[in-house]
Amino acid sequence: MRKVILVALDIRSTHNIGAFFRTADGFGSHVMLVGATTPRPKGGSDDTRLPHIREKAHAAIHKTALGAEESVAWTYYAEITEAFAALRQSGYKIYAIEQDDESQQLQKLPTDEDIALLMGPEIPGLDKDLLNLCDGIYEIPMKGTKESFNVSVAAGIALYQARL
């Protein structure tokens, strides 16, 4: 079975990060947290956050993750360039999940390679320079009146499609 990594870039909500962990657990995926504003559970010898900050973030993530933050493998990178380098060195293709003029429908996501699904901040989305560094851009078709899904819901839909 191919490997799928969920990459969370500059996601500020601990609720969404917790949902990423819980959803990744359900699909057998790894989580990569990127950016100084992205909350993360406690762990790792390189975690230089103050103890009360670590504990507060961990507890808030745990509320939604319900322990998946302990069972799902995860890594943290301060910079997206470091994360992309690590992914490419490990042979992953990087696909952004974003509404863009260049995006394809999510149903066309490749099924025969190890992939990383890049999820970005909800309000501004992923910027064009970053999208240009990805191997492809995919979007979830919308049928209703809203323009997009919550980022954690979109991650769940994308992970489901990636596991088909």
Helices and strands as residue ranges (DSSP letters): E 4-9, H 14-27, E 30-34, H 51-65, H 68-71, E 74-77, H 80-89, E 93-97, E 104-105, G 106-108, E 115-119, H 128-132, E 136-139, H 151-163
